[in-house]
Amino acid sequence: MRGSVAHWIYYLLVFVLQVIVGNHFDGWAWLHFCFIPLILIAIPPTWDVRLSMVLAFGLGLAADLATCGVPGVNAGAAVILAAVKEPLFRALVSPDGQNPAWTPTVRSIGVWPYLKYTLATYAVYLSVYVIFDGFTLTPVLFILAKILLSVVVNVSLAALLSLFLPEKS
């Protein structure tokens, strides 16, 4: 029980970090900081995908409303990520079909599998986010550069933050 309380506190702090960063750091139009995928990949891969998608929608919408962003952008990207994270996990981390019910972190699955998995999840999330946020008449190379830079920065931050996730007891 003590471990799960620590996890809920960790997820709450990550969400608060998302709100603070979303409200105070612009990213200079080249970068989007997001921590919602870090919370979503913590949902065990054994959960029903429909439950994960509902939770992702609520979390994304709460982030949109708390950061004065466009309502639905984080929510849409979070739902798409929740729908594909389990197949990504199976393909990149656990190809033998064993889906552990624990949270993937650098310590639990190793550095390289964690980086592959978070790279894929952040690429999905940020691609959907940037497209929903304003694909309009922005040049395609600018959009791709923004996605690439955002993925690299956010995966680095996610790996660093995952080191602070308490171990399950």
C-alpha positions in Angstrom: 0.0 0.0 0.0 2.8 2.4 0.8 4.3 1.9 -2.6 1.0 2.7 -4.4 0.6 5.9 -2.4 4.1 7.0 -3.4 3.2 6.3 -7.0 0.1 8.4 -6.8 2.1 11.2 -5.3 4.7 10.9 -8.1 2.0 11.0 -10.8 0.4 14.0 -9.2 3.7 15.8 -9.1 4.3 14.9 -12.7 0.9 16.3 -13.6 1.6 19.5 -11.6 4.9 19.8 -13.4 3.0 19.5 -16.7 0.7 22.3 -15.6 3.5 24.6 -14.5 5.6 24.0 -17.6 2.5 24.4 -19.8 1.6 27.7 -18.3 5.1 29.3 -17.9 7.4 27.9 -20.6 6.6 28.7 -24.2 9.2 26.6 -26.0 9.9 29.3 -28.5 7.6 27.7 -31.1 10.2 25.0 -31.7 9.6 22.8 -28.6 6.7 21.4 -26.7 7.3 20.1 -23.2 4.9 17.3 -22.2 4.8 14.9 -19.3 1.4 13.4 -19.9 2.9 10.4 -21.8 5.1 9.7 -18.8 2.0 9.1 -16.8 0.3 7.2 -19.5 3.1 4.7 -20.0 3.0 4.0 -16.3 -0.4 2.4 -16.8 0.3 -1.3 -16.7 0.1 -2.9 -20.2 -2.3 -5.5 -18.8 -5.1 -3.0 -18.3 -8.0 -3.0 -20.7 -7.3 -0.6 -23.5 -10.8 1.0 -23.2 -10.2 1.8 -19.5 -6.7 3.2 -20.5 -8.3 5.4 -23.2 -10.9 6.8 -20.8 -8.3 7.6 -18.2 -6.1 9.2 -20.9 -8.9 11.3 -22.1 -9.7 12.6 -18.6 -6.0 13.2 -17.9 -5.4 15.0 -21.3 -8.6 17.1 -20.9 -7.6 18.1 -17.3 -4.1 19.1 -18.7 -5.7 21.1 -21.5 -8.0 23.0 -19.1 -5.4 23.5 -16.4 -2.8 25.0 -18.9 -5.3 27.2 -20.8 -4.5 25.3 -23.9 -6.7 24.3 -26.7 -9.3 22.0 -25.2 -8.9 18.5 -26.7 -5.3 18.7 -28.0 -3.7 16.8 -25.1 -6.8 14.7 -24.7 -6.8 13.6 -28.4 -3.1 12.8 -28.3 -3.4 11.0 -25.0 -6.3 8.8 -26.3 -4.3 7.8 -29.4 -1.3 7.0 -27.2 -3.4 4.9 -24.9 -4.7 3.0 -27.8 -1.3 2.1 -29.2 1.0 1.9 -26.2 0.3 -1.8 -25.4 1.2 -3.0 -28.9 4.3 -0.7 -28.9 5.3 -2.2 -25.5 4.9 -5.7 -26.9 6.8 -4.9 -30.0 9.7 -3.0 -28.5 10.1 -4.2 -24.9 8.4 -7.6 -24.5 8.4 -9.4 -27.9 8.0 -12.8 -26.3 4.4 -11.8 -25.3 5.0 -11.5 -21.5 3.3 -8.3 -20.4 4.4 -7.5 -16.9 2.0 -5.5 -14.8 4.6 -3.1 -13.5 5.5 0.4 -14.7 8.3 0.5 -17.3 11.2 2.6 -16.0 14.9 2.8 -16.7 15.5 0.6 -13.6 12.9 -2.0 -14.4 13.4 -2.7 -18.1 16.9 -1.3 -18.7 18.1 1.9 -20.5 17.9 0.8 -24.1 14.4 -0.8 -24.0 13.1 2.2 -22.0 14.6 4.6 -24.5 13.1 2.7 -27.5 9.7 2.5 -25.8 9.6 6.2 -24.8 10.9 7.3 -28.1 8.0 5.5 -29.9 5.4 6.7 -27.4 6.5 10.3 -27.5 6.8 10.2 -31.3 3.2 9.1 -31.4 2.0 11.6 -28.8 3.8 14.6 -30.2 3.0 13.9 -33.8 -0.7 13.8 -32.9 -0.4 16.8 -30.6 1.4 19.0 -33.2 -1.0 18.0 -35.9 -4.0 18.8 -33.7 -2.4 22.0 -32.4 -2.1 23.7 -35.7 -1.1 22.0 -38.9 -2.5 24.8 -41.0 -0.1 26.5 -43.4 3.1 25.8 -41.4 5.9 24.4 -43.5 6.2 20.6 -43.2 9.9 20.7 -42.4 9.2 23.1 -39.5 6.6 20.7 -38.2 8.9 17.7 -38.5 11.8 19.7 -36.8 9.5 20.7 -34.0 8.3 17.0 -33.5 11.9 15.7 -33.6 13.3 18.3 -31.2 10.4 17.9 -28.8 10.7 14.1 -28.9 14.5 14.2 -28.1 14.1 16.7 -25.2 11.0 15.0 -23.7 12.5 11.5 -23.9 15.6 12.8 -22.1 13.4 14.4 -19.4 11.2 11.2 -19.1 14.3 9.0 -18.6 15.5 11.4 -15.9 12.1 11.6 -14.2 11.6 7.8 -14.3 14.7 7.4 -12.1 12.6 9.1 -9.3 9.7 6.8 -9.6 9.5 4.7 -6.4 10.0 1.0 -6.7 7.0 -1.2 -6.3 7.0 -3.1 -3.0 
